[in-house]
């Protein structure tokens, strides 16, 4: 039976805590594998899981915490939510703890690197494209959008019964769909993720910004460059929940900045928090998703023979500025820096 399956969510970051926070109240056989401050906070006080601005009214969710798979009998499904830069180490650890047991692995990372890493350790891997925003405000404190949405698929469109099983569990509280075009969905999300670096550079949701008109238009231009690369490389548009369509983004690029601000109204409406890159940078992490997201798309652009001048410029600025002492740029500073470099 579905509810008899034993689930483990690996990672107490924003995505792992969100999946556990949504599902745990409706699914008794779920454990969160985590260590450190977040694990201790959730174990002792429960997970505070809330919409932005509603933390004070959040009722803590009780979630069972483990530090190793050896603490429970072998799980049936493991949701792996760590970032790509930690994925190989985590996969190797899980493989050692599982022995010969082969559970269903559900990979919830951005980009394509997980498709290279996880098959080296596991035989049944399903990939998820995460189409919602969640953010960690502190140990055991995670904000989220009103409803999560995840797209599931595999590169060869196999594991269909397993995909349906995982989708049924996620649908207890999230929106979930299956796709037979995983690579299109993954790459469409990669194009959207190109804006993460830009928003990190200006400190979106970290410092007050009076107007996002020009930043919104620059974000649209970043994504549009990515879309042109995807089209040249043979990828097709795939719907990603409420994320704007390619036609909307193309229109945003052509309109004046004062009109393009509509492009970011969805961010205000959904009350988004910091993106995954911002969360790493402002947490002082030395490693980020810059290479696996922006670097990957720039390499794909080179192979496809399509220039990405704005993305290349933003990527170079981020490489220079990101670090333990990073301070956000003002909107004017960033836009001036981009314009000056594009003139070279």
VEXDONU-887252 format. One line per 10 residues: number of its first residue (from 1); their letters; for each residue y, z, x of N, C-alpha, C, O, CB. Coordinates in steps of 0.05 Angstrom, whole numbers, m for minus. Glycine has a CB too. Example, Ala and Ser with C-alpha at 12.3 -4.5 7.8 and 13.67 -1.06 7.14 Angstrom:
2
1	AS	m114/156/264/m90/156/246/m66/156/264/m66/169/285/m89/181/226; m45/142/257/m21/143/273/1/157/258/23/161/268/m12/114/282 .
This chain:
344
1	XXXXXXXXXX	m24/0/17/0/0/0/25/0/17/25/10/40/0/24/m19; 47/m11/7/72/m14/22/82/13/32/89/15/56/93/m27/5; 83/34/15/95/59/23/77/75/42/84/96/51/101/75/m1; 52/65/46/34/78/65/39/70/94/29/82/113/5/73/58; 55/49/98/61/39/125/77/59/140/96/71/129/75/12/124; 71/63/165/86/82/182/107/67/197/101/48/212/67/97/201; 132/75/194/155/60/206/168/77/228/170/102/225/176/53/185; 175/64/249/191/77/270/215/59/276/213/35/281/174/81/296; 239/71/276/263/58/284/270/67/312/273/91/316/287/63/263; 273/48/330/279/55/358/308/52/364/319/29/362/262/38/378 .
11	XXXXXXXXXX	322/73/370/350/72/376/367/85/355/365/79/331/358/44/380; 384/104/363/402/118/344/431/108/347/450/123/342/401/148/349; 434/83/355/461/71/355/469/64/326/457/73/307/461/46/373; 489/47/324/500/40/298/479/26/280/476/33/257/524/22/301; 465/6/291/446/m9/275/421/8/269/412/8/246/438/m35/289; 410/20/289/386/37/285/391/59/265/375/64/247/376/48/311; 414/73/268/420/95/249/425/84/221/418/98/202/445/110/259; 436/60/219/441/48/193/415/42/178/412/49/155/458/23/195; 397/29/193/371/22/180/357/48/172/347/50/149/353/6/200; 356/67/190/343/93/183/358/107/160/346/118/142/342/111/207 .
21	XXXXXXXXXX	385/106/161/401/120/140/397/108/113/397/122/93/429/119/148; 394/82/111/390/69/85/362/73/75/358/77/51/397/39/87; 342/71/92/314/71/84/302/99/81/287/104/63/298/55/103; 308/117/100/295/143/101/295/158/74/275/170/67/308/160/121; 317/159/59/316/174/33/296/162/13/289/176/m6/344/174/21; 288/138/17/270/125/m2/242/120/10/225/108/m3/281/98/m11; 238/129/35/213/123/49/205/147/67/218/151/87/215/97/65; 185/162/58/179/186/72/167/182/100/172/198/118/159/202/56; 152/160/104/138/156/129/155/140/149/147/119/158/111/142/124; 178/151/155/197/138/174/205/158/194/212/181/188/222/126/159 .
31	XXXXXXXXXX	205/149/220/214/166/242/235/150/258/234/126/260/190/174/260; 254/165/270/274/153/288/268/162/316/268/186/322/303/161/279; 262/143/333/256/149/361/282/147/377/294/126/380/234/129/373; 291/170/387/317/171/401/318/195/419/303/214/416/340/171/380; 337/194/438/342/216/455/372/221/457/388/206/446/329/211/484; 380/241/472/408/246/477/422/260/454/410/272/436/421/220/482; 449/259/455/466/274/436/461/265/407/461/282/390/495/270/444; 458/239/403/455/230/375/429/241/364/428/250/341/455/199/374; 407/240/379/381/250/370/383/279/363/373/288/343/360/245/391; 396/295/381/399/323/377/415/329/352/408/347/336/411/337/401 .
41	XXXXXXXXXX	437/315/348/455/319/325/440/313/299/442/328/280/480/302/327; 426/290/298/411/282/274/389/302/268/384/309/245/400/254/277; 375/311/289/353/329/285/362/356/275/349/368/258/338/333/312; 385/366/285/395/392/277/412/393/252/411/412/236/411/403/300; 427/371/247/446/371/225/442/348/205/456/347/185/474/371/235; 424/330/212/422/306/195/441/284/203/460/289/218/426/313/165; 438/261/192/455/238/198/478/236/178/473/235/154/439/211/198; 502/237/187/525/232/170/530/202/169/537/190/189/551/247/180; 525/190/145/524/161/142/543/154/119/539/164/96/495/151/136; 564/139/124/586/137/104/601/111/106/601/97/127/605/161/108 .
51	XXXXXXXXXX	615/105/85/635/83/85/660/93/99/665/117/100/642/74/56; 675/75/110/699/82/125/718/98/107/724/91/85/713/57/136; 727/121/118/745/138/103/732/158/85/745/174/73/763/121/87; 705/157/84/691/175/66/673/195/81/655/207/69/674/159/46; 677/198/107/660/216/122/660/245/112/640/258/112/668/215/151; 684/254/103/686/282/95/668/288/71/660/311/67/715/288/87; 662/268/55/646/272/31/616/264/35/600/266/16/657/256/8; 609/256/59/582/247/64/562/270/65/568/291/78/580/231/91; 540/267/51/519/287/51/499/280/73/488/258/72/505/289/23; 495/297/92/477/290/115/449/282/105/438/294/86/474/314/134 .
61	XXXXXXXXXX	438/262/118/411/252/111/391/263/131/395/261/155/411/220/111; 370/274/121/349/285/138/331/262/148/320/247/132/332/307/123; 328/260/174/311/239/186/294/252/207/304/268/224/329/216/198; 269/246/207/250/257/227/255/244/254/255/220/257/220/254/218; 259/260/275/265/251/302/241/255/320/228/276/320/290/265/313; 235/234/336/214/236/357/226/225/383/244/208/382/188/221/349; 216/235/405/225/224/431/204/205/443/210/191/463/230/248/450; 180/205/432/159/187/442/140/181/419/136/196/401/143/201/465; 128/157/420/109/149/400/84/166/402/68/167/383/101/120/404; 79/180/424/56/197/427/57/221/408/37/235/405/53/206/456 .
71	XXXXXXXXXX	80/226/396/83/249/379/72/244/351/68/263/335/112/257/376; 66/219/344/55/212/318/32/193/322/28/182/344/77/199/300; 17/188/301/m5/169/302/8/141/303/31/138/296/m24/171/278; m7/120/313/5/94/317/20/83/293/8/82/271/m16/75/326; 44/74/296/60/63/274/51/35/267/39/21/283/90/63/280; 57/27/242/50/0/233/73/m20/238/68/m43/244/44/0/203; 98/m10/236/121/m27/240/142/m13/257/147/11/252/134/m36/212; 152/m26/277/173/m15/294/198/m32/293/197/m56/300/162/m12/324; 220/m21/285/246/m34/286/259/m28/313/265/m5/318/264/m26/262; 263/m48/329/276/m44/355/305/m52/353/311/m75/348/261/m61/378 .
81	XXXXXXXXXX	323/m32/357/351/m37/353/368/m33/378/393/m33/375/361/m19/331; 356/m31/401/372/m27/425/385/m53/433/377/m75/424/355/m17/449; 406/m52/450/420/m76/459/402/m92/478/384/m81/490/447/m69/472; 409/m117/481/392/m135/499/390/m124/527/370/m127/540/403/m163/499; 412/m112/537/411/m103/565/392/m79/569/385/m73/592/439/m95/574; 384/m66/548/364/m45/549/337/m53/539/319/m36/538/374/m20/534; 334/m78/531/310/m86/516/285/m86/532/264/m76/523/315/m113/504; 286/m97/557/262/m98/573/251/m71/579/227/m65/577/267/m114/599; 269/m53/587/260/m25/593/248/m12/569/228/2/571/284/m9/604; 261/m15/546/251/m3/521/224/m15/513/206/m1/505/271/m7/499 .
91	XXXXXXXXXX	222/m42/515/197/m55/507/174/m46/525/152/m41/515/200/m85/509; 179/m43/551/158/m34/569/150/m6/563/126/1/564/168/m36/599; 169/12/556/163/39/549/145/40/524/126/55/522/188/55/545; 153/24/503/138/24/478/109/13/483/90/24/472/152/7/457; 107/m7/500/81/m19/505/63/2/519/39/4/512/84/m44/524; 73/17/537/58/38/551/49/59/531/26/69/533/74/50/573; 66/67/513/60/88/494/40/79/472/25/95/462/85/99/481; 41/53/466/24/42/445/m5/37/454/m23/36/438/36/17/433; m8/33/480/m34/25/490/m43/m2/480/m27/m21/482/m55/46/483; m66/m4/468/m76/m29/458/m67/m35/429/m72/m57/419/m107/m30/459 .
101	XXXXXXXXXX	m55/m16/417/m46/m19/389/m23/m40/388/m5/m40/404/m36/8/377; m25/m58/368/m5/m79/365/8/m78/337/m2/m90/318/m18/m107/369; 30/m63/335/44/m62/309/61/m86/305/63/m104/322/62/m36/308; 73/m88/282/93/m109/276/119/m99/289/129/m77/284/97/m114/246; 131/m116/306/157/m110/318/179/m125/304/177/m149/300/157/m117/349; 200/m111/295/223/m124/282/246/m121/301/256/m99/305/229/m112/254; 255/m143/312/276/m143/333/304/m147/319/308/m167/306/271/m165/354; 322/m128/323/348/m129/310/370/m130/331/388/m113/331/352/m105/291; 369/m149/349/389/m153/370/405/m179/365/395/m197/352/377/m154/398; 430/m180/375/445/m205/374/434/m224/395/423/m216/415/475/m199/379 .
111	XXXXXXXXXX	437/m250/389/431/m270/409/401/m278/410/386/m271/392/439/m261/436; 394/m292/432/367/m303/435/350/m289/456/327/m296/460/369/m332/440; 362/m271/471/348/m259/494/323/m244/485/303/m243/500/367/m240/509; 324/m233/461/300/m218/452/276/m236/448/253/m227/450/306/m204/426; 281/m262/443/258/m281/441/245/m286/467/222/m296/468/268/m307/429; 258/m280/489/246/m283/516/232/m258/525/212/m259/538/268/m291/536; 243/m235/517/233/m209/527/209/m199/511/188/m193/523/255/m189/526; 212/m197/485/192/m183/469/164/m196/469/144/m182/468/201/m181/441; 162/m223/468/135/m235/469/119/m228/494/94/m232/494/137/m265/466; 132/m219/515/117/m211/539/102/m185/535/83/m179/550/137/m208/562 .
121	XXXXXXXXXX	109/m170/514/97/m144/510/82/m142/483/64/m125/480/118/m123/511; 89/m158/463/78/m155/437/69/m182/425/80/m203/432/98/m142/418; 49/m181/408/38/m206/396/49/m212/369/47/m235/360/8/m204/394; 61/m193/355/71/m197/328/101/m188/327/107/m165/324/55/m181/307; 118/m208/331/147/m202/332/162/m218/311/159/m242/309/159/m208/360; 176/m204/294/194/m216/274/223/m211/283/229/m189/292/188/m205/245; 240/m231/280/268/m228/290/286/m225/266/283/m239/245/276/m252/307; 306/m207/268/325/m203/247/353/m210/255/362/m203/277/324/m175/237; 368/m224/238/396/m230/243/412/m210/226/411/m211/202/403/m260/236; 426/m192/240/440/m171/226/468/m181/217/484/m189/234/444/m146/245 .
131	XXXXXXXXXX	472/m182/191/497/m193/180/514/m172/167/526/m176/146/490/m215/160; 515/m148/179/533/m127/169/545/m112/193/534/m114/215/518/m108/150; 566/m98/188/580/m83/209/574/m53/205/576/m43/183/610/m89/208; 567/m40/227/564/m11/227/575/m1/254/575/m16/273/534/m2/223; 584/23/255/596/33/279/590/63/282/587/77/262/626/28/279; 588/72/306/583/100/313/608/114/319/622/108/339/562/102/336; 616/134/303/640/150/308/635/174/325/654/187/334/652/158/281; 610/181/330/603/204/346/574/209/343/560/196/327/620/228/339; 563/229/358/534/235/355/527/242/326/537/261/315/527/258/374; 508/226/315/499/232/288/520/225/266/517/233/243/492/260/285 .
141	XXXXXXXXXX	540/209/273/561/201/254/565/171/255/575/160/274/589/215/260; 556/157/233/556/128/233/569/118/207/561/125/185/527/117/236; 589/100/211/601/87/188/589/60/183/576/49/201/631/84/192; 592/50/159/578/24/152/592/10/130/609/22/116/549/30/144; 586/m16/127/595/m31/104/581/m21/79/562/m5/80/590/m61/108; 590/m31/56/579/m22/30/549/m28/28/534/m12/17/593/m35/8; 540/m50/39/512/m57/37/504/m74/61/518/m92/69/507/m73/10; 481/m68/71/470/m83/94/456/m109/86/445/m110/64/452/m66/110; 457/m128/103/443/m154/98/430/m163/124/443/m165/144/463/m176/87; 404/m169/122/388/m177/146/372/m202/138/360/m203/117/370/m154/156 .
151	XXXXXXXXXX	373/m222/156/356/m246/153/333/m244/172/336/m238/196/373/m272/159; 308/m248/162/284/m246/178/272/m273/183/273/m291/165/264/m227/165; 260/m277/206/246/m302/211/231/m301/238/234/m282/253/265/m326/211; 217/m322/244/203/m325/270/208/m354/280/212/m372/263/172/m319/268; 207/m358/306/212/m385/316/192/m406/306/200/m429/302/211/m385/346; 167/m398/301/146/m417/292/140/m415/263/121/m427/253/121/m413/308; 156/m399/248/152/m394/219/124/m384/213/112/m390/193/156/m420/204; 113/m367/231/87/m355/227/92/m326/217/114/m319/210/70/m355/253; 71/m310/216/72/m282/207/85/m280/179/100/m261/174/88/m265/227; 79/m299/161/91/m298/135/84/m273/119/102/m261/107/83/m322/119 .
161	XXXXXXXXXX	59/m264/118/53/m239/103/68/m215/115/78/m198/100/23/m234/103; 69/m214/141/83/m192/154/113/m193/148/126/m173/145/78/m193/185; 124/m217/148/153/m220/141/158/m210/113/178/m196/109/162/m249/144; 141/m217/95/145/m208/67/143/m178/64/157/m165/49/125/m222/48; 125/m167/80/121/m138/80/145/m123/90/155/m104/78/96/m130/97; 156/m132/112/180/m120/124/204/m123/105/219/m105/101/187/m132/151; 206/m147/93/228/m152/74/227/m134/50/247/m124/41/228/m181/65; 203/m129/40/200/m111/17/209/m82/24/221/m69/7/171/m110/8; 204/m74/48/212/m47/56/243/m46/59/256/m28/49/199/m39/83; 254/m66/72/283/m66/75/298/m68/48/319/m57/45/292/m90/93 .
171	XXXXXXXXXX	285/m82/29/298/m86/3/298/m60/m14/310/m60/m35/284/m107/m12; 286/m39/m4/288/m13/m17/317/m5/m19/325/9/m37/272/8/m3; 334/m14/1/362/m6/1/381/m27/12/405/m25/8/365/19/17; 370/m48/26/387/m68/38/382/m95/24/362/m98/10/382/m71/69; 400/m114/28/394/m142/21/379/m154/44/387/m151/67/421/m157/14; 358/m169/38/342/m182/60/332/m208/50/322/m210/27/319/m163/68; 334/m229/66/323/m255/59/306/m265/83/309/m257/105/345/m275/53; 287/m284/77/271/m296/97/281/m325/102/291/m338/83/241/m297/89; 279/m334/126/288/m361/133/267/m376/148/252/m364/164/314/m360/149; 265/m402/144/248/m419/161/265/m433/181/255/m452/194/232/m439/143 .
181	XXXXXXXXXX	290/m424/185/308/m436/204/321/m414/221/345/m411/222/330/m453/190; 303/m399/234/313/m375/249/333/m383/270/354/m370/273/289/m361/263; 328/m404/285/346/m411/307/374/m419/297/394/m413/310/335/m434/324; 375/m432/274/401/m438/262/416/m412/255/440/m409/261/398/m456/237; 402/m393/243/414/m368/235/424/m352/259/446/m342/259/395/m351/218; 407/m351/279/414/m336/304/438/m348/317/457/m333/325/390/m336/323; 439/m374/319/462/m387/333/487/m386/316/509/m385/328/454/m416/340; 485/m388/290/509/m385/273/521/m357/277/546/m354/278/502/m390/244; 504/m337/279/514/m310/284/527/m308/312/547/m294/315/492/m289/281; 515/m322/331/527/m322/358/555/m333/358/573/m323/372/509/m338/377 .
191	XXXXXXXXXX	560/m354/342/587/m365/340/607/m344/329/629/m342/339/587/m390/322; 598/m329/309/615/m308/298/620/m286/318/642/m275/320/603/m296/272; 599/m279/334/602/m258/354/621/m265/376/629/m247/392/575/m252/365; 629/m290/378/648/m298/399/675/m283/396/690/m280/415/653/m328/398; 681/m274/372/706/m260/368/705/m231/377/726/m218/380/713/m260/338; 681/m220/383/679/m192/390/696/m185/414/710/m165/415/650/m185/397; 696/m203/434/711/m198/459/741/m198/453/756/m180/463/705/m219/480; 751/m217/438/779/m218/431/788/m192/417/809/m181/424/785/m243/413; 773/m184/397/780/m160/382/779/m134/400/793/m115/395/762/m157/358; 760/m135/419/759/m112/438/783/m112/456/795/m90/461/733/m114/455 .
201	XXXXXXXXXX	792/m135/465/815/m136/483/840/m125/470/857/m113/484/820/m165/492; 844/m129/444/868/m118/430/862/m91/418/880/m79/405/877/m138/409; 838/m80/421/832/m53/411/831/m51/381/839/m31/369/853/m34/421; 819/m72/368/817/m72/339/802/m46/330/780/m40/340/802/m97/329; 813/m32/311/803/m7/300/804/16/321/793/38/316/774/m11/291; 817/11/343/821/33/363/850/40/366/857/63/369/809/24/390; 867/20/365/896/24/367/909/10/343/898/m11/334/908/15/394; 932/19/333/945/5/311/956/m22/319/969/m25/340/967/23/300; 952/m42/302/963/m68/306/977/m76/281/965/m77/259/941/m90/314; 1003/m82/283/1019/m87/259/1011/m111/243/1008/m111/219/1048/m89/266 .
211	XXXXXXXXXX	1006/m133/258/999/m158/244/977/m172/259/976/m173/284/1024/m177/242; 958/m183/244/935/m197/256/937/m227/251/917/m242/255/909/m186/246; 961/m237/243/963/m266/237/954/m283/260/936/m299/257/992/m272/230; 966/m280/284/959/m297/307/931/m291/317/917/m309/326/980/m293/329; 924/m265/317/897/m258/326/876/m270/308/855/m279/317/894/m227/328; 881/m269/282/863/m281/263/859/m311/268/837/m321/268/872/m277/234; 881/m325/273/879/m353/279/865/m359/305/849/m378/307/907/m366/279; 870/m342/326/856/m345/351/826/m340/348/810/m353/360/868/m326/372; 819/m321/331/791/m315/325/778/m339/312/755/m347/319/788/m291/307; 792/m351/293/781/m375/280/777/m398/300/757/m412/299/800/m384/257 .
221	XXXXXXXXXX	796/m401/319/793/m422/339/769/m417/358/756/m435/366/819/m424/356; 765/m391/364/741/m384/381/716/m392/367/698/m405/378/741/m354/387; 714/m385/341/689/m392/326/687/m422/323/665/m433/324/690/m378/299; 709/m435/318/708/m464/313/698/m479/338/683/m498/337/735/m475/305; 707/m470/362/697/m481/387/666/m477/388/652/m495/396/710/m469/411; 657/m453/380/629/m448/380/613/m465/361/592/m475/367/624/m419/373; 625/m470/337/612/m487/317/609/m516/328/589/m528/324/628/m487/291; 630/m526/341/628/m553/352/606/m555/373/593/m576/375/655/m561/365; 602/m534/389/581/m533/408/554/m533/394/536/m548/401/583/m509/427; 551/m517/373/526/m516/359/519/m543/346/496/m551/346/527/m494/337 .
231	XXXXXXXXXX	539/m556/335/534/m582/323/525/m602/344/506/m618/339/560/m592/309; 538/m602/367/530/m620/388/502/m614/399/488/m632/407/550/m619/411; 494/m589/398/468/m581/408/446/m584/387/422/m579/392/468/m552/417; 453/m593/362/434/m599/342/428/m576/322/410/m579/306/409/m606/354; 444/m555/322/440/m533/303/455/m539/277/476/m552/277/449/m506/315; 444/m529/255/456/m532/229/467/m506/219/459/m484/227/435/m543/209; 486/m509/200/498/m485/189/478/m469/173/462/m481/158/523/m492/171; 478/m443/175/461/m425/160/478/m403/148/494/m391/162/438/m412/179; 476/m399/122/492/m378/109/485/m351/120/462/m344/123/487/m379/78; 506/m335/125/503/m308/136/517/m288/118/537/m275/126/515/m307/165 .
241	XXXXXXXXXX	507/m285/94/519/m266/75/548/m273/69/554/m296/61/518/m238/87; 566/m254/72/594/m258/66/610/m269/89/635/m272/87/606/m232/56; 598/m274/111/612/m285/134/623/m313/127/608/m329/115/594/m287/160; 648/m319/133/660/m345/124/644/m369/133/631/m370/154/688/m347/135; 644/m390/116/630/m415/121/644/m431/143/667/m425/150/627/m431/96; 630/m451/153/642/m468/174/666/m483/163/686/m486/177/621/m489/184; 665/m491/138/688/m506/126/712/m487/124/735/m496/128/681/m517/99; 708/m462/118/730/m443/116/742/m438/143/767/m437/146/720/m416/104; 725/m436/164/735/m432/191/751/m456/201/772/m453/213/712/m425/210; 740/m480/195/754/m504/203/782/m505/190/801/m513/203/738/m529/195 .
251	XXXXXXXXXX	783/m498/165/809/m498/151/828/m477/163/852/m482/165/805/m492/121; 817/m454/170/834/m433/182/847/m442/208/869/m434/214/817/m408/187; 832/m459/223/843/m469/249/867/m487/244/885/m488/260/821/m483/265; 866/m502/223/886/m522/218/911/m511/204/932/m524/204/875/m544/201; 909/m488/192/931/m477/177/949/m460/195/940/m452/217/921/m459/154; 974/m456/187/992/m439/203/981/m410/204/966/m401/187/1021/m439/191; 990/m396/225/980/m368/229/987/m350/205/971/m333/199/992/m357/254; 1010/m355/193/1018/m338/170/999/m341/146/996/m323/130/1046/m345/161; 985/m364/145/966/m369/123/938/m361/132/922/m352/116/966/m399/115; 932/m363/158/906/m357/168/898/m328/166/875/m321/167/904/m365/197 .
261	XXXXXXXXXX	918/m311/161/911/m282/158/891/m278/135/878/m257/135/937/m266/153; 889/m297/117/870/m295/95/842/m293/107/824/m281/96/872/m319/76; 838/m307/130/812/m307/144/803/m279/150/778/m273/150/814/m323/170; 821/m260/155/813/m233/162/816/m213/139/812/m189/143/830/m224/185; 822/m223/116/824/m205/93/796/m193/87/794/m170/78/834/m219/69; 775/m208/93/748/m197/88/743/m173/105/728/m155/97/727/m219/93; 756/m172/129/752/m149/147/765/m124/135/754/m102/136/764/m155/175; 788/m128/123/802/m105/110/787/m97/85/783/m73/80/831/m113/103; 779/m117/69/765/m111/44/739/m96/49/733/m77/35/758/m137/29; 724/m103/70/699/m90/76/703/m65/93/684/m51/99/680/m110/90 .
271	XXXXXXXXXX	728/m60/102/734/m37/118/717/m36/143/703/m16/148/731/m12/102; 717/m57/158/701/m59/182/709/m39/204/733/m32/205/701/m87/194; 690/m30/219/696/m13/243/695/m30/268/697/m55/266/676/10/244; 692/m18/291/690/m32/316/665/m48/318/644/m40/308/692/m13/339; 667/m72/331/643/m88/335/627/m77/358/634/m58/371/652/m118/340; 603/m90/362/584/m79/382/595/m79/410/590/m60/426/559/m95/381; 611/m99/417/623/m100/444/643/m78/448/644/m64/468/636/m127/450; 660/m74/427/681/m53/428/668/m26/431/677/m9/446/698/m54/404; 646/m22/416/633/4/417/623/10/446/624/33/455/609/5/398; 612/m10/459/603/m6/487/626/0/506/625/18/522/587/m30/497 .
281	XXXXXXXXXX	647/m17/504/670/m15/522/684/12/519/690/26/539/690/m37/517; 689/21/494/704/45/490/686/70/493/696/93/494/716/46/462; 660/66/496/642/88/503/639/90/533/626/108/543/615/84/490; 653/72/548/652/73/577/628/62/590/622/67/613/656/101/585; 612/45/575/588/34/586/595/12/607/614/m3/604/570/22/564; 579/11/628/583/m8/649/573/m35/642/582/m56/652/571/2/675; 553/m36/624/540/m61/616/547/m67/587/546/m48/570/510/m60/621; 552/m92/580/559/m100/553/543/m125/546/527/m134/561/589/m105/549; 548/m135/521/535/m159/512/551/m185/520/545/m206/511/533/m158/482; 571/m182/537/588/m205/544/572/m229/553/577/m251/544/608/m196/566 .
291	XXXXXXXXXX	553/m224/571/538/m247/582/517/m258/561/514/m282/559/523/m239/607; 504/m240/547/483/m249/528/495/m263/504/481/m278/490/465/m226/520; 521/m258/498/534/m271/475/553/m293/485/546/m317/482/549/m250/458; 575/m285/496/595/m305/504/585/m322/527/589/m346/527/621/m291/512; 573/m310/547/562/m325/570/541/m345/561/541/m368/571/550/m306/590; 524/m337/543/503/m356/533/516/m380/519/508/m402/524/484/m341/513; 536/m375/502/549/m397/488/563/m416/507/564/m440/503/568/m386/467; 576/m405/528/589/m422/547/569/m439/563/575/m462/569/606/m405/567; 546/m428/569/525/m444/582/515/m466/563/510/m488/572/501/m425/590; 511/m459/538/502/m479/518/523/m501/516/516/m525/513/498/m466/490 .
301	XXXXXXXXXX	549/m494/517/570/m514/515/569/m533/539/573/m557/536/598/m500/515; 564/m522/562/562/m539/586/539/m559/584/542/m582/591/558/m522/612; 516/m549/574/493/m567/570/499/m588/549/490/m611/552/468/m550/562; 514/m581/528/519/m600/507/543/m618/513/548/m638/499/525/m585/481; 557/m612/535/580/m629/543/604/m626/525/619/m644/521/572/m657/543; 607/m602/513/630/m596/495/647/m574/507/637/m553/512/619/m588/467; 673/m579/512/690/m558/524/695/m535/505/697/m539/481/716/m571/533; 698/m511/516/706/m488/501/729/m474/516/725/m452/526/681/m468/497; 752/m486/517/774/m476/535/783/m448/526/788/m431/544/797/m495/534; 786/m443/500/796/m417/492/775/m395/497/781/m374/507/804/m417/462 .
311	XXXXXXXXXX	750/m401/491/729/m382/496/726/m377/526/722/m354/534/702/m393/485; 728/m398/542/726/m394/571/748/m376/581/744/m359/598/727/m422/585; 772/m380/571/795/m364/579/792/m335/571/796/m316/587/821/m375/567; 784/m330/546/780/m302/536/757/m289/551/759/m265/558/774/m302/506; 736/m304/557/714/m293/573/723/m284/601/715/m263/610/691/m315/575; 739/m301/614/749/m294/641/767/m269/640/766/m252/658/764/m318/653; 784/m267/620/802/m244/617/785/m219/614/790/m198/626/822/m247/594; 764/m221/597/747/m198/592/732/m189/617/730/m166/622/727/m204/569; 722/m209/632/708/m202/657/726/m187/676/717/m170/691/697/m228/670; 751/m195/677/770/m182/695/778/m154/686/782/m136/702/795/m199/698 .
321	XXXXXXXXXX	780/m150/659/792/m125/649/771/m104/641/776/m80/642/809/m131/626; 747/m113/631/728/m94/622/718/m76/644/713/m85/666/704/m108/609; 716/m50/639/707/m31/659/712/m3/649/722/0/626/721/m36/686; 706/17/665/709/45/656/738/53/650/742/72/635/698/63/677; 757/39/662/786/46/658/800/26/639/824/24/639/800/46/684; 784/12/623/796/m8/605/816/4/586/811/24/573/773/m23/590; 838/m10/583/859/m4/564/865/m29/547/868/m50/559/885/7/577; 866/m27/521/872/m51/504/898/m64/512/917/m50/520/872/m43/475; 899/m90/508/924/m105/512/939/m106/486/926/m104/464/918/m134/523; 965/m109/487/979/m114/462/973/m143/453/964/m159/469/1010/m110/466 .
331	XXXXXXXXXX	978/m148/428/974/m175/418/990/m195/433/980/m217/440/981/m176/388; 1015/m189/439/1032/m207/454/1022/m212/482/1022/m235/491/1061/m196/455; 1013/m191/496/1003/m193/523/979/m212/523/977/m229/541/995/m166/534; 960/m208/505/936/m224/505/942/m253/498/932/m271/512/916/m213/484; 958/m258/478/964/m286/470/979/m300/492/975/m324/497/980/m287/444; 997/m286/506/1012/m298/528/993/m304/551/995/m325/564/1034/m279/538; 975/m286/557/956/m290/579/938/m314/573/932/m330/591/938/m265/583; 929/m317/548/913/m340/540/928/m366/543/919/m386/555/902/m337/511; 953/m366/533/969/m391/534/975/m399/563/974/m422/570/995/m387/519; 982/m379/580/988/m385/608/964/m397/623/967/m416/638/998/m360/623 .
341	XXXX	940/m386/618/916/m396/631/909/m424/621/899/m441/636/893/m377/627; 913/m429/595/906/m455/584/925/m477/596/917/m501/596/909/m455/554; 948/m470/605/967/m489/616/960/m497/645/970/m517/656/996/m478/615; 943/m481/658/936/m487/686/921/m513/689/914/m520/712/921/m463/698 .
